[in-house]
C-alpha cells in the first residue's frame, strides 16, 4: 500500500466513525425502540400473567383476584 492510499483509508475511517457517532446519537434510541417492540408484543401475555400473579396477596392467589374483579364489575 502506498502512502496516499493509507491516508485515504484513514480519512475515510474517520469520516465513517464520525457519521456513525452522529447517527447513533440522533436516532439510536428510536431504532432500539423499533426493534424491541415486536419482542415486547410477543412476550406481553407472559409478563402480564406474571404481574397479575405477583400482585395477588400471598396465600390467596388467582381466585382472590378473580373474586375482587367480579365484585368490581358488579359495582361498575
mmCIF file of the N, C-alpha and C atoms, coordinates in Angstrom:
data_MODEL
# 
_entry.id   MODEL 
# 
loop_
_atom_site.group_PDB 
_atom_site.id 
_atom_site.type_symbol 
_atom_site.label_atom_id 
_atom_site.label_alt_id 
_atom_site.label_comp_id 
_atom_site.label_asym_id 
_atom_site.label_entity_id 
_atom_site.label_seq_id 
_atom_site.pdbx_PDB_ins_code 
_atom_site.Cartn_x 
_atom_site.Cartn_y 
_atom_site.Cartn_z 
_atom_site.occupancy 
_atom_site.B_iso_or_equiv 
_atom_site.pdbx_formal_charge 
_atom_site.auth_seq_id 
_atom_site.auth_comp_id 
_atom_site.auth_asym_id 
_atom_site.auth_atom_id 
_atom_site.pdbx_PDB_model_num 
ATOM 1   N N  . UNK A 1 1  ? 0.840   -1.165  0.000  1.00 0.00 ? 1  UNK A N  1 
ATOM 2   C CA . UNK A 1 1  ? 0.000   0.000   0.000  1.00 0.00 ? 1  UNK A CA 1 
ATOM 3   C C  . UNK A 1 1  ? 0.890   1.235   0.000  1.00 0.00 ? 1  UNK A C  1 
ATOM 4   N N  . UNK A 1 2  ? 0.573   2.123   -0.859 1.00 0.00 ? 2  UNK A N  1 
ATOM 5   C CA . UNK A 1 2  ? 1.381   3.340   -0.898 1.00 0.00 ? 2  UNK A CA 1 
ATOM 6   C C  . UNK A 1 2  ? 0.926   4.310   0.176  1.00 0.00 ? 2  UNK A C  1 
ATOM 7   N N  . UNK A 1 3  ? 1.682   5.351   0.311  1.00 0.00 ? 3  UNK A N  1 
ATOM 8   C CA . UNK A 1 3  ? 1.422   6.320   1.374  1.00 0.00 ? 3  UNK A CA 1 
ATOM 9   C C  . UNK A 1 3  ? 0.087   7.050   1.171  1.00 0.00 ? 3  UNK A C  1 
ATOM 10  N N  . UNK A 1 4  ? -0.271  7.372   -0.060 1.00 0.00 ? 4  UNK A N  1 
ATOM 11  C CA . UNK A 1 4  ? -1.524  8.076   -0.350 1.00 0.00 ? 4  UNK A CA 1 
ATOM 12  C C  . UNK A 1 4  ? -2.746  7.242   -0.035 1.00 0.00 ? 4  UNK A C  1 
ATOM 13  N N  . UNK A 1 5  ? -2.674  5.953   -0.317 1.00 0.00 ? 5  UNK A N  1 
ATOM 14  C CA . UNK A 1 5  ? -3.803  5.062   -0.045 1.00 0.00 ? 5  UNK A CA 1 
ATOM 15  C C  . UNK A 1 5  ? -4.043  4.937   1.451  1.00 0.00 ? 5  UNK A C  1 
ATOM 16  N N  . UNK A 1 6  ? -2.997  4.851   2.221  1.00 0.00 ? 6  UNK A N  1 
ATOM 17  C CA . UNK A 1 6  ? -3.140  4.767   3.671  1.00 0.00 ? 6  UNK A CA 1 
ATOM 18  C C  . UNK A 1 6  ? -3.793  5.999   4.256  1.00 0.00 ? 6  UNK A C  1 
ATOM 19  N N  . UNK A 1 7  ? -3.413  7.148   3.747  1.00 0.00 ? 7  UNK A N  1 
ATOM 20  C CA . UNK A 1 7  ? -4.015  8.397   4.204  1.00 0.00 ? 7  UNK A CA 1 
ATOM 21  C C  . UNK A 1 7  ? -5.503  8.456   3.833  1.00 0.00 ? 7  UNK A C  1 
ATOM 22  N N  . UNK A 1 8  ? -5.825  7.964   2.629  1.00 0.00 ? 8  UNK A N  1 
ATOM 23  C CA . UNK A 1 8  ? -7.217  7.932   2.176  1.00 0.00 ? 8  UNK A CA 1 
ATOM 24  C C  . UNK A 1 8  ? -8.052  7.017   3.066  1.00 0.00 ? 8  UNK A C  1 
ATOM 25  N N  . UNK A 1 9  ? -7.517  5.838   3.358  1.00 0.00 ? 9  UNK A N  1 
ATOM 26  C CA . UNK A 1 9  ? -8.236  4.897   4.217  1.00 0.00 ? 9  UNK A CA 1 
ATOM 27  C C  . UNK A 1 9  ? -8.434  5.495   5.607  1.00 0.00 ? 9  UNK A C  1 
ATOM 28  N N  . UNK A 1 10 ? -7.409  6.154   6.136  1.00 0.00 ? 10 UNK A N  1 
ATOM 29  C CA . UNK A 1 10 ? -7.519  6.767   7.456  1.00 0.00 ? 10 UNK A CA 1 
ATOM 30  C C  . UNK A 1 10 ? -8.585  7.857   7.467  1.00 0.00 ? 10 UNK A C  1 
ATOM 31  N N  . UNK A 1 11 ? -8.640  8.690   6.439  1.00 0.00 ? 11 UNK A N  1 
ATOM 32  C CA . UNK A 1 11 ? -9.641  9.760   6.402  1.00 0.00 ? 11 UNK A CA 1 
ATOM 33  C C  . UNK A 1 11 ? -11.046 9.202   6.203  1.00 0.00 ? 11 UNK A C  1 
ATOM 34  N N  . UNK A 1 12 ? -11.188 8.157   5.394  1.00 0.00 ? 12 UNK A N  1 
ATOM 35  C CA . UNK A 1 12 ? -12.496 7.524   5.213  1.00 0.00 ? 12 UNK A CA 1 
ATOM 36  C C  . UNK A 1 12 ? -12.960 6.894   6.516  1.00 0.00 ? 12 UNK A C  1 
ATOM 37  N N  . UNK A 1 13 ? -12.038 6.261   7.246  1.00 0.00 ? 13 UNK A N  1 
ATOM 38  C CA . UNK A 1 13 ? -12.391 5.654   8.532  1.00 0.00 ? 13 UNK A CA 1 
ATOM 39  C C  . UNK A 1 13 ? -12.822 6.723   9.531  1.00 0.00 ? 13 UNK A C  1 
ATOM 40  N N  . UNK A 1 14 ? -12.134 7.839   9.577  1.00 0.00 ? 14 UNK A N  1 
ATOM 41  C CA . UNK A 1 14 ? -12.514 8.933   10.471 1.00 0.00 ? 14 UNK A CA 1 
ATOM 42  C C  . UNK A 1 14 ? -13.899 9.463   10.112 1.00 0.00 ? 14 UNK A C  1 
ATOM 43  N N  . UNK A 1 15 ? -14.149 9.634   8.824  1.00 0.00 ? 15 UNK A N  1 
ATOM 44  C CA . UNK A 1 15 ? -15.445 10.127  8.372  1.00 0.00 ? 15 UNK A CA 1 
ATOM 45  C C  . UNK A 1 15 ? -16.557 9.157   8.755  1.00 0.00 ? 15 UNK A C  1 
ATOM 46  N N  . UNK A 1 16 ? -16.323 7.866   8.532  1.00 0.00 ? 16 UNK A N  1 
ATOM 47  C CA . UNK A 1 16 ? -17.331 6.854   8.853  1.00 0.00 ? 16 UNK A CA 1 
ATOM 48  C C  . UNK A 1 16 ? -17.589 6.804   10.360 1.00 0.00 ? 16 UNK A C  1 
ATOM 49  N N  . UNK A 1 17 ? -16.538 6.886   11.160 1.00 0.00 ? 17 UNK A N  1 
ATOM 50  C CA . UNK A 1 17 ? -16.705 6.873   12.616 1.00 0.00 ? 17 UNK A CA 1 
ATOM 51  C C  . UNK A 1 17 ? -17.508 8.086   13.091 1.00 0.00 ? 17 UNK A C  1 
ATOM 52  N N  . UNK A 1 18 ? -17.231 9.245   12.534 1.00 0.00 ? 18 UNK A N  1 
ATOM 53  C CA . UNK A 1 18 ? -17.955 10.456  12.904 1.00 0.00 ? 18 UNK A CA 1 
ATOM 54  C C  . UNK A 1 18 ? -19.422 10.353  12.515 1.00 0.00 ? 18 UNK A C  1 
ATOM 55  N N  . UNK A 1 19 ? -19.685 9.876   11.319 1.00 0.00 ? 19 UNK A N  1 
ATOM 56  C CA . UNK A 1 19 ? -21.069 9.739   10.866 1.00 0.00 ? 19 UNK A CA 1 
ATOM 57  C C  . UNK A 1 19 ? -21.830 8.718   11.714 1.00 0.00 ? 19 UNK A C  1 
ATOM 58  N N  . UNK A 1 20 ? -21.157 7.627   12.080 1.00 0.00 ? 20 UNK A N  1 
ATOM 59  C CA . UNK A 1 20 ? -21.778 6.609   12.932 1.00 0.00 ? 20 UNK A CA 1 
ATOM 60  C C  . UNK A 1 20 ? -22.132 7.189   14.301 1.00 0.00 ? 20 UNK A C  1 
ATOM 61  N N  . UNK A 1 21 ? -21.222 7.958   14.881 1.00 0.00 ? 21 UNK A N  1 
ATOM 62  C CA . UNK A 1 21 ? -21.487 8.565   16.189 1.00 0.00 ? 21 UNK A CA 1 
ATOM 63  C C  . UNK A 1 21 ? -22.642 9.549   16.117 1.00 0.00 ? 21 UNK A C  1 
ATOM 64  N N  . UNK A 1 22 ? -22.680 10.356  15.074 1.00 0.00 ? 22 UNK A N  1 
ATOM 65  C CA . UNK A 1 22 ? -23.780 11.310  14.920 1.00 0.00 ? 22 UNK A CA 1 
ATOM 66  C C  . UNK A 1 22 ? -25.113 10.600  14.710 1.00 0.00 ? 22 UNK A C  1 
ATOM 67  N N  . UNK A 1 23 ? -25.099 9.548   13.892 1.00 0.00 ? 23 UNK A N  1 
ATOM 68  C CA . UNK A 1 23 ? -26.333 8.802   13.623 1.00 0.00 ? 23 UNK A CA 1 
ATOM 69  C C  . UNK A 1 23 ? -26.858 8.124   14.877 1.00 0.00 ? 23 UNK A C  1 
ATOM 70  N N  . UNK A 1 24 ? -25.968 7.468   15.635 1.00 0.00 ? 24 UNK A N  1 
ATOM 71  C CA . UNK A 1 24 ? -26.418 6.785   16.843 1.00 0.00 ? 24 UNK A CA 1 
ATOM 72  C C  . UNK A 1 24 ? -26.845 7.773   17.922 1.00 0.00 ? 24 UNK A C  1 
ATOM 73  N N  . UNK A 1 25 ? -26.223 8.940   17.970 1.00 0.00 ? 25 UNK A N  1 
ATOM 74  C CA . UNK A 1 25 ? -26.636 9.940   18.959 1.00 0.00 ? 25 UNK A CA 1 
ATOM 75  C C  . UNK A 1 25 ? -28.020 10.481  18.636 1.00 0.00 ? 25 UNK A C  1 
ATOM 76  N N  . UNK A 1 26 ? -28.323 10.629  17.364 1.00 0.00 ? 26 UNK A N  1 
ATOM 77  C CA . UNK A 1 26 ? -29.600 11.209  16.975 1.00 0.00 ? 26 UNK A CA 1 
ATOM 78  C C  . UNK A 1 26 ? -30.717 10.171  16.909 1.00 0.00 ? 26 UNK A C  1 
ATOM 79  N N  . UNK A 1 27 ? -30.461 9.011   16.341 1.00 0.00 ? 27 UNK A N  1 
ATOM 80  C CA . UNK A 1 27 ? -31.520 8.031   16.083 1.00 0.00 ? 27 UNK A CA 1 
ATOM 81  C C  . UNK A 1 27 ? -31.342 6.716   16.836 1.00 0.00 ? 27 UNK A C  1 
ATOM 82  N N  . UNK A 1 28 ? -30.363 6.599   17.689 1.00 0.00 ? 28 UNK A N  1 
ATOM 83  C CA . UNK A 1 28 ? -30.077 5.329   18.333 1.00 0.00 ? 28 UNK A CA 1 
ATOM 84  C C  . UNK A 1 28 ? -31.209 4.794   19.177 1.00 0.00 ? 28 UNK A C  1 
ATOM 85  N N  . UNK A 1 29 ? -31.760 5.617   20.057 1.00 0.00 ? 29 UNK A N  1 
ATOM 86  C CA . UNK A 1 29 ? -32.829 5.148   20.940 1.00 0.00 ? 29 UNK A CA 1 
ATOM 87  C C  . UNK A 1 29 ? -34.095 4.813   20.161 1.00 0.00 ? 29 UNK A C  1 
ATOM 88  N N  . UNK A 1 30 ? -34.394 5.563   19.122 1.00 0.00 ? 30 UNK A N  1 
ATOM 89  C CA . UNK A 1 30 ? -35.571 5.272   18.306 1.00 0.00 ? 30 UNK A CA 1 
ATOM 90  C C  . UNK A 1 30 ? -35.436 3.923   17.608 1.00 0.00 ? 30 UNK A C  1 
ATOM 91  N N  . UNK A 1 31 ? -34.249 3.631   17.102 1.00 0.00 ? 31 UNK A N  1 
ATOM 92  C CA . UNK A 1 31 ? -34.034 2.332   16.468 1.00 0.00 ? 31 UNK A CA 1 
ATOM 93  C C  . UNK A 1 31 ? -34.147 1.197   17.471 1.00 0.00 ? 31 UNK A C  1 
ATOM 94  N N  . UNK A 1 32 ? -33.619 1.393   18.662 1.00 0.00 ? 32 UNK A N  1 
ATOM 95  C CA . UNK A 1 32 ? -33.724 0.368   19.702 1.00 0.00 ? 32 UNK A CA 1 
ATOM 96  C C  . UNK A 1 32 ? -35.192 0.124   20.039 1.00 0.00 ? 32 UNK A C  1 
ATOM 97  N N  . UNK A 1 33 ? -35.980 1.191   20.171 1.00 0.00 ? 33 UNK A N  1 
ATOM 98  C CA . UNK A 1 33 ? -37.399 1.040   20.472 1.00 0.00 ? 33 UNK A CA 1 
ATOM 99  C C  . UNK A 1 33 ? -38.141 0.314   19.357 1.00 0.00 ? 33 UNK A C  1 
ATOM 100 N N  . UNK A 1 34 ? -37.805 0.618   18.113 1.00 0.00 ? 34 UNK A N  1 
ATOM 101 C CA . UNK A 1 34 ? -38.462 -0.045  16.979 1.00 0.00 ? 34 UNK A CA 1 
ATOM 102 C C  . UNK A 1 34 ? -38.156 -1.541  16.970 1.00 0.00 ? 34 UNK A C  1 
ATOM 103 N N  . UNK A 1 35 ? -36.915 -1.904  17.252 1.00 0.00 ? 35 UNK A N  1 
ATOM 104 C CA . UNK A 1 35 ? -36.558 -3.321  17.234 1.00 0.00 ? 35 UNK A CA 1 
ATOM 105 C C  . UNK A 1 35 ? -37.049 -4.062  18.477 1.00 0.00 ? 35 UNK A C  1 
ATOM 106 N N  . UNK A 1 36 ? -37.256 -3.374  19.589 1.00 0.00 ? 36 UNK A N  1 
ATOM 107 C CA . UNK A 1 36 ? -37.740 -4.028  20.804 1.00 0.00 ? 36 UNK A CA 1 
ATOM 108 C C  . UNK A 1 36 ? -39.251 -4.241  20.794 1.00 0.00 ? 36 UNK A C  1 
ATOM 109 N N  . UNK A 1 37 ? -39.994 -3.449  20.031 1.00 0.00 ? 37 UNK A N  1 
ATOM 110 C CA . UNK A 1 37 ? -41.455 -3.521  20.064 1.00 0.00 ? 37 UNK A CA 1 
ATOM 111 C C  . UNK A 1 37 ? -42.010 -4.901  19.716 1.00 0.00 ? 37 UNK A C  1 
ATOM 112 N N  . UNK A 1 38 ? -41.568 -5.563  18.631 1.00 0.00 ? 38 UNK A N  1 
ATOM 113 C CA . UNK A 1 38 ? -42.118 -6.903  18.353 1.00 0.00 ? 38 UNK A CA 1 
ATOM 114 C C  . UNK A 1 38 ? -41.825 -7.905  19.461 1.00 0.00 ? 38 UNK A C  1 
ATOM 115 N N  . UNK A 1 39 ? -40.676 -7.783  20.083 1.00 0.00 ? 39 UNK A N  1 
ATOM 116 C CA . UNK A 1 39 ? -40.336 -8.702  21.174 1.00 0.00 ? 39 UNK A CA 1 
ATOM 117 C C  . UNK A 1 39 ? -41.256 -8.454  22.368 1.00 0.00 ? 39 UNK A C  1 
ATOM 118 N N  . UNK A 1 40 ? -41.483 -7.187  22.694 1.00 0.00 ? 40 UNK A N  1 
ATOM 119 C CA . UNK A 1 40 ? -42.385 -6.865  23.801 1.00 0.00 ? 40 UNK A CA 1 
ATOM 120 C C  . UNK A 1 40 ? -43.804 -7.306  23.496 1.00 0.00 ? 40 UNK A C  1 
ATOM 121 N N  . UNK A 1 41 ? -44.227 -7.180  22.250 1.00 0.00 ? 41 UNK A N  1 
ATOM 122 C CA . UNK A 1 41 ? -45.570 -7.568  21.859 1.00 0.00 ? 41 UNK A CA 1 
ATOM 123 C C  . UNK A 1 41 ? -45.766 -9.070  22.005 1.00 0.00 ? 41 UNK A C  1 
ATOM 124 N N  . UNK A 1 42 ? -44.778 -9.854  21.626 1.00 0.00 ? 42 UNK A N  1 
ATOM 125 C CA . UNK A 1 42 ? -44.881 -11.306 21.739 1.00 0.00 ? 42 UNK A CA 1 
ATOM 126 C C  . UNK A 1 42 ? -44.844 -11.741 23.200 1.00 0.00 ? 42 UNK A C  1 
ATOM 127 N N  . UNK A 1 43 ? -44.019 -11.095 24.006 1.00 0.00 ? 43 UNK A N  1 
ATOM 128 C CA . UNK A 1 43 ? -43.860 -11.512 25.401 1.00 0.00 ? 43 UNK A CA 1 
ATOM 129 C C  . UNK A 1 43 ? -44.875 -10.879 26.352 1.00 0.00 ? 43 UNK A C  1 
ATOM 130 N N  . UNK A 1 44 ? -45.702 -9.957  25.879 1.00 0.00 ? 44 UNK A N  1 
ATOM 131 C CA . UNK A 1 44 ? -46.615 -9.245  26.777 1.00 0.00 ? 44 UNK A CA 1 
ATOM 132 C C  . UNK A 1 44 ? -47.620 -10.154 27.493 1.00 0.00 ? 44 UNK A C  1 
ATOM 133 N N  . UNK A 1 45 ? -48.190 -11.207 26.877 1.00 0.00 ? 45 UNK A N  1 
ATOM 134 C CA . UNK A 1 45 ? -49.106 -12.064 27.658 1.00 0.00 ? 45 UNK A CA 1 
ATOM 135 C C  . UNK A 1 45 ? -48.422 -12.732 28.847 1.00 0.00 ? 45 UNK A C  1 
ATOM 136 N N  . UNK A 1 46 ? -47.171 -13.112 28.656 1.00 0.00 ? 46 UNK A N  1 
ATOM 137 C CA . UNK A 1 46 ? -46.465 -13.780 29.752 1.00 0.00 ? 46 UNK A CA 1 
ATOM 138 C C  . UNK A 1 46 ? -46.107 -12.790 30.862 1.00 0.00 ? 46 UNK A C  1 
ATOM 139 N N  . UNK A 1 47 ? -45.651 -11.621 30.488 1.00 0.00 ? 47 UNK A N  1 
ATOM 140 C CA . UNK A 1 47 ? -45.294 -10.636 31.513 1.00 0.00 ? 47 UNK A CA 1 
ATOM 141 C C  . UNK A 1 47 ? -46.532 -10.149 32.243 1.00 0.00 ? 47 UNK A C  1 
ATOM 142 N N  . UNK A 1 48 ? -47.660 -10.022 31.539 1.00 0.00 ? 48 UNK A N  1 
ATOM 143 C CA . UNK A 1 48 ? -48.902 -9.620  32.182 1.00 0.00 ? 48 UNK A CA 1 
ATOM 144 C C  . UNK A 1 48 ? -49.353 -10.665 33.191 1.00 0.00 ? 48 UNK A C  1 
ATOM 145 N N  . UNK A 1 49 ? -49.235 -11.938 32.815 1.00 0.00 ? 49 UNK A N  1 
ATOM 146 C CA . UNK A 1 49 ? -49.615 -13.007 33.738 1.00 0.00 ? 49 UNK A CA 1 
ATOM 147 C C  . UNK A 1 49 ? -48.723 -13.007 34.975 1.00 0.00 ? 49 UNK A C  1 
ATOM 148 N N  . UNK A 1 50 ? -47.438 -12.805 34.805 1.00 0.00 ? 50 UNK A N  1 
ATOM 149 C CA . UNK A 1 50 ? -46.544 -12.772 35.960 1.00 0.00 ? 50 UNK A CA 1 
ATOM 150 C C  . UNK A 1 50 ? -46.829 -11.554 36.837 1.00 0.00 ? 50 UNK A C  1 
ATOM 151 N N  . UNK A 1 51 ? -47.207 -10.432 36.240 1.00 0.00 ? 51 UNK A N  1 
ATOM 152 C CA . UNK A 1 51 ? -47.547 -9.242  37.022 1.00 0.00 ? 51 UNK A CA 1 
ATOM 153 C C  . UNK A 1 51 ? -48.809 -9.464  37.837 1.00 0.00 ? 51 UNK A C  1 
ATOM 154 N N  . UNK A 1 52 ? -49.802 -10.116 37.243 1.00 0.00 ? 52 UNK A N  1 
ATOM 155 C CA . UNK A 1 52 ? -51.054 -10.382 37.962 1.00 0.00 ? 52 UNK A CA 1 
ATOM 156 C C  . UNK A 1 52 ? -50.809 -11.350 39.106 1.00 0.00 ? 52 UNK A C  1 
ATOM 157 N N  . UNK A 1 53 ? -50.057 -12.393 38.851 1.00 0.00 ? 53 UNK A N  1 
ATOM 158 C CA . UNK A 1 53 ? -49.767 -13.369 39.903 1.00 0.00 ? 53 UNK A CA 1 
ATOM 159 C C  . UNK A 1 53 ? -48.949 -12.727 41.013 1.00 0.00 ? 53 UNK A C  1 
ATOM 160 N N  . UNK A 1 54 ? -48.029 -11.857 40.656 1.00 0.00 ? 54 UNK A N  1 
ATOM 161 C CA . UNK A 1 54 ? -47.196 -11.212 41.666 1.00 0.00 ? 54 UNK A CA 1 
ATOM 162 C C  . UNK A 1 54 ? -47.942 -10.179 42.479 1.00 0.00 ? 54 UNK A C  1 
ATOM 163 N N  . UNK A 1 55 ? -49.037 -9.629  41.926 1.00 0.00 ? 55 UNK A N  1 
ATOM 164 C CA . UNK A 1 55 ? -49.760 -8.596  42.656 1.00 0.00 ? 55 UNK A CA 1 
ATOM 165 C C  . UNK A 1 55 ? -50.783 -9.169  43.635 1.00 0.00 ? 55 UNK A C  1 
ATOM 166 N N  . UNK A 1 56 ? -51.146 -10.430 43.480 1.00 0.00 ? 56 UNK A N  1 
ATOM 167 C CA . UNK A 1 56 ? -52.122 -11.037 44.393 1.00 0.00 ? 56 UNK A CA 1 
ATOM 168 C C  . UNK A 1 56 ? -51.456 -11.272 45.750 1.00 0.00 ? 56 UNK A C  1 
ATOM 169 N N  . UNK A 1 57 ? -52.223 -11.121 46.839 1.00 0.00 ? 57 UNK A N  1 
ATOM 170 C CA . UNK A 1 57 ? -51.653 -11.364 48.167 1.00 0.00 ? 57 UNK A CA 1 
ATOM 171 C C  . UNK A 1 57 ? -51.211 -12.820 48.327 1.00 0.00 ? 57 UNK A C  1 
ATOM 172 N N  . UNK A 1 58 ? -50.193 -13.021 49.121 1.00 0.00 ? 58 UNK A N  1 
ATOM 173 C CA . UNK A 1 58 ? -49.680 -14.364 49.331 1.00 0.00 ? 58 UNK A CA 1 
ATOM 174 C C  . UNK A 1 58 ? -50.716 -15.186 50.101 1.00 0.00 ? 58 UNK A C  1 
ATOM 175 N N  . UNK A 1 59 ? -50.966 -16.401 49.614 1.00 0.00 ? 59 UNK A N  1 
ATOM 176 C CA . UNK A 1 59 ? -51.921 -17.284 50.265 1.00 0.00 ? 59 UNK A CA 1 
ATOM 177 C C  . UNK A 1 59 ? -53.293 -17.237 49.613 1.00 0.00 ? 59 UNK A C  1 
ATOM 178 N N  . UNK A 1 60 ? -53.587 -16.224 48.836 1.00 0.00 ? 60 UNK A N  1 
ATOM 179 C CA . UNK A 1 60 ? -54.900 -16.143 48.200 1.00 0.00 ? 60 UNK A CA 1 
ATOM 180 C C  . UNK A 1 60 ? -54.804 -16.489 46.718 1.00 0.00 ? 60 UNK A C  1 
ATOM 181 N N  . UNK A 1 61 ? -53.871 -15.889 46.027 1.00 0.00 ? 61 UNK A N  1 
ATOM 182 C CA . UNK A 1 61 ? -53.608 -16.234 44.640 1.00 0.00 ? 61 UNK A CA 1 
ATOM 183 C C  . UNK A 1 61 ? -54.650 -15.726 43.669 1.00 0.00 ? 61 UNK A C  1 
ATOM 184 N N  . UNK A 1 62 ? -54.802 -16.439 42.601 1.00 0.00 ? 62 UNK A N  1 
ATOM 185 C CA . UNK A 1 62 ? -55.663 -16.018 41.495 1.00 0.00 ? 62 UNK A CA 1 
ATOM 186 C C  . UNK A 1 62 ? -57.145 -16.043 41.868 1.00 0.00 ? 62 UNK A C  1 
ATOM 187 N N  . UNK A 1 63 ? -57.666 -17.007 42.637 1.00 0.00 ? 63 UNK A N  1 
ATOM 188 C CA . UNK A 1 63 ? -59.098 -16.974 42.970 1.00 0.00 ? 63 UNK A CA 1 
ATOM 189 C C  . UNK A 1 63 ? -59.516 -15.692 43.700 1.00 0.00 ? 63 UNK A C  1 
ATOM 190 N N  . UNK A 1 64 ? -58.688 -15.194 44.583 1.00 0.00 ? 64 UNK A N  1 
ATOM 191 C CA . UNK A 1 64 ? -58.993 -13.945 45.280 1.00 0.00 ? 64 UNK A CA 1 
ATOM 192 C C  . UNK A 1 64 ? -59.018 -12.777 44.292 1.00 0.00 ? 64 UNK A C  1 
ATOM 193 N N  . UNK A 1 65 ? -58.079 -12.759 43.366 1.00 0.00 ? 65 UNK A N  1 
ATOM 194 C CA . UNK A 1 65 ? -58.044 -11.704 42.360 1.00 0.00 ? 65 UNK A CA 1 
ATOM 195 C C  . UNK A 1 65 ? -59.282 -11.752 41.475 1.00 0.00 ? 65 UNK A C  1 
ATOM 196 N N  . UNK A 1 66 ? -59.727 -12.943 41.085 1.00 0.00 ? 66 UNK A N  1 
ATOM 197 C CA . UNK A 1 66 ? -60.921 -13.084 40.246 1.00 0.00 ? 66 UNK A CA 1 
ATOM 198 C C  . UNK A 1 66 ? -62.153 -12.622 41.000 1.00 0.00 ? 66 UNK A C  1 
ATOM 199 N N  . UNK A 1 67 ? -62.258 -12.960 42.269 1.00 0.00 ? 67 UNK A N  1 
ATOM 200 C CA . UNK A 1 67 ? -63.432 -12.539 43.033 1.00 0.00 ? 67 UNK A CA 1 
ATOM 201 C C  . UNK A 1 67 ? -63.449 -11.026 43.205 1.00 0.00 ? 67 UNK A C  1 
ATOM 202 N N  . UNK A 1 68 ? -62.296 -10.401 43.414 1.00 0.00 ? 68 UNK A N  1 
ATOM 203 C CA . UNK A 1 68 ? -62.259 -8.944  43.508 1.00 0.00 ? 68 UNK A CA 1 
ATOM 204 C C  . UNK A 1 68 ? -62.651 -8.294  42.195 1.00 0.00 ? 68 UNK A C  1 
ATOM 205 N N  . UNK A 1 69 ? -62.217 -8.872  41.075 1.00 0.00 ? 69 UNK A N  1 
ATOM 206 C CA . UNK A 1 69 ? -62.599 -8.337  39.772 1.00 0.00 ? 69 UNK A CA 1 
ATOM 207 C C  . UNK A 1 69 ? -64.099 -8.488  39.527 1.00 0.00 ? 69 UNK A C  1 
ATOM 208 N N  . UNK A 1 70 ? -64.687 -9.599  39.952 1.00 0.00 ? 70 UNK A N  1 
ATOM 209 C CA . UNK A 1 70 ? -66.130 -9.786  39.752 1.00 0.00 ? 70 UNK A CA 1 
ATOM 210 C C  . UNK A 1 70 ? -66.919 -8.812  40.631 1.00 0.00 ? 70 UNK A C  1 
ATOM 211 N N  . UNK A 1 71 ? -66.478 -8.564  41.865 1.00 0.00 ? 71 UNK A N  1 
ATOM 212 C CA . UNK A 1 71 ? -67.147 -7.573  42.719 1.00 0.00 ? 71 UNK A CA 1 
ATOM 213 C C  . UNK A 1 71 ? -67.048 -6.181  42.098 1.00 0.00 ? 71 UNK A C  1 
ATOM 214 N N  . UNK A 1 72 ? -65.888 -5.861  41.554 1.00 0.00 ? 72 UNK A N  1 
ATOM 215 C CA . UNK A 1 72 ? -65.704 -4.558  40.938 1.00 0.00 ? 72 UNK A CA 1 
ATOM 216 C C  . UNK A 1 72 ? -66.581 -4.402  39.701 1.00 0.00 ? 72 UNK A C  1 
ATOM 217 N N  . UNK A 1 73 ? -66.754 -5.469  38.937 1.00 0.00 ? 73 UNK A N  1 
ATOM 218 C CA . UNK A 1 73 ? -67.592 -5.372  37.742 1.00 0.00 ? 73 UNK A CA 1 
ATOM 219 C C  . UNK A 1 73 ? -69.061 -5.235  38.108 1.00 0.00 ? 73 UNK A C  1 
ATOM 220 N N  . UNK A 1 74 ? -69.496 -5.801  39.249 1.00 0.00 ? 74 UNK A N  1 
ATOM 221 C CA . UNK A 1 74 ? -70.891 -5.650  39.692 1.00 0.00 ? 74 UNK A CA 1 
ATOM 222 C C  . UNK A 1 74 ? -71.163 -4.212  40.079 1.00 0.00 ? 74 UNK A C  1 
ATOM 223 N N  . UNK A 1 75 ? -70.214 -3.594  40.789 1.00 0.00 ? 75 UNK A N  1 
ATOM 224 C CA . UNK A 1 75 ? -70.434 -2.226  41.244 1.00 0.00 ? 75 UNK A CA 1 
ATOM 225 C C  . UNK A 1 75 ? -70.269 -1.191  40.133 1.00 0.00 ? 75 UNK A C  1 
ATOM 226 N N  . UNK A 1 76 ? -69.571 -1.540  39.111 1.00 0.00 ? 76 UNK A N  1 
ATOM 227 C CA . UNK A 1 76 ? -69.399 -0.599  37.987 1.00 0.00 ? 76 UNK A CA 1 
ATOM 228 C C  . UNK A 1 76 ? -70.642 -0.631  37.151 1.00 0.00 ? 76 UNK A C  1 
# 
